[in-house]
Amino acid sequence: MTEVMETTVRRHAAPEGAVTEPLDDVLEPDAFTPRLLALLSNALVWRESHELRRRFDLGTNDWRVISATATRPGVSATEVTEFLGVNKAVVSKSVNVLVERGLLLLSDGPRGSRPMYLSAEGAEMHHLMRPISVRGQEIILGDMSPEEVTTFNETLRAMLERLRAA
């Protein structure tokens, strides 16, 4: 346990019956890969979201919907949900914000679907937001060679596949 944690833990009396010593079978925080991936992801999202909110009054989820629609014009909200791997409510909220801002246009599709397209303003917003997202990638991949980046991305995709299959 770090000195900071020891000081924090020892500043107050523990309630009766509380476990006051670290357990023997804890995960090593600096060697537990899921924790490290989560911390990296959280830091990237926080950085990106902060900058997107500051500059455009839009967040990371809004950017993700814009980016997915830029990649696949005519995509449905359900397809965006699957592509991003997020809750349907998250995409729905972003779609509503983007439609209200005039950045996203909805059309009528088969079986009640609502294909989504960027408006001209939405395409411009994509161009303005993209560098913020790219900067996050540059930060984490900065000292890797192109070959290392390719291997790293292949490894991440393989991890995702294993997780989806589990």
N, C-alpha and C positions, 0 to 999 in steps of 0.2 A: 504494500500500500504506500502511496506517495506521502510525503510529509504534509502536503496541503490537505489531503484526505484525512490523515491522522488527526490533524489539528481540528478540522471540521467535525469529525466524529466525536472527539473528546471534549468539545466545548459545552456539552450538555449531558445530563444524566439520561441514560437509556431507561426506558420503562421496564418494569419488572417482567422477566421472562423473555426479554429481547436477546437475540443472538448478537453478540458484540464483537466477535472475531470473524475474520474472513473464512469462508468455507474452504475446505481442502480441494474441492473439485470444480473450482470456478474456471471459466474460460479466460485465457490470457488475452486481454483486450488488444494488445499490439500485435498479436499473431492470429487473431480470429478474423478470417477473410470476410465473412458476411458483414461484420461490424465495420471493417475498413472500407469495404465497398459502399456501405450505407453512409458513412461519414463523408466519403468523397462525393457521392451523389448529392447529399444534403448541402455540402459546401458549394458545389457547382450550381445547384438550383437556387440557393440563397443569393449567391453573387449575381446570377442572371436575373432572377426575379427583382432584386433590389434595383438593378440598372434599368430593366424594362419598365418598372413602375415609375421610376424617377423621370425617365425620358419620354415615355409614351402613355403612361397611366394604364398600362396593360401588364399582365403577369405572365409567368412561365407557361401556365396552361393555355392562355390565349395564344402565345407564341407557338406552342405545339400544334394547336388546331390550325393556325395560319400556315405553318410549315407543312403539315400533313396535306392540307388542301392545295398548297402550291405544288407539292409533289404529285398529287393525284386529283386533278380537277374533276369535279363531279362525284367525289367521295361522299358517302353518307355518314351521319354522326355515329352510327353503329360501327361502321368500318374504321372510323377514326378511333373509337373506343378500343377496338381490337388492336389496331396498329400501335397505339400508344401504351396499351396495357393499363389503362386507368378506368375508374368508375364512370359509368354512364352519366351520372349527375355532374361530374366534373366537366365533361365535354359539353353537356347541355347548357351549363352555366356560361361557359366560354362562347359557345355558339350564339347564345342570346346577346351577350355583350358585344360580340363582333358584328352581329346583324344590326343592333341598335347604333353602333358606331359607323355603319355603312361600309365595313371592311369585308363582309361576307354576304353573299347572295344565295338564297335558297330557291330551288325550282321544284316542280312536281315531278316525281318519278314513279316507277312501277310499284304497285301494291302499297301506296301511301308513303313511300320513301321520299326523302327531301335531299336530293343531290345538292352539294355545296360547291360554290365557286367563289374565288376571290373577286372583288370588284377591282377597278383600276386603283382605287385608294388602298385596298387590301394588298394588291401586288406591290405598291410603293412601300407600304408598311413592312411587308416581308423583306424588301431590300434594305430598309432602315434597321430592322431588328436583327437580321442575320449576323452582322459582325459581332454582336454581343454574344451570341451563342458560339460562334466560331472562336472567339477569344477564350472561352472556357476550354474548348478543345486544345487550343494552342498552349494554354497553361499546363494542362495535365500531360500533354504529349511532347512538350517543348524540347526535351533533350533526347528524344528517341529518333532513331534513323527511320527512313520510310519503311524499311524491311521490318523493323521492330514494331512499328505502328500496325502494319499488316498482320503480323503474327499476334499482336495484342488483341486486335479487333476479331481475328479468327477465334482466339481463345475465349473472348467474351461471348461471341455468338454460340460457341460450343457449350459454354456454361449455361446460357439461356435455354438452349435445347435440352440439356440434361435436366434442368429445373422444370421445364414444361412437361417433360416425359415422366418425372417422378410422381 
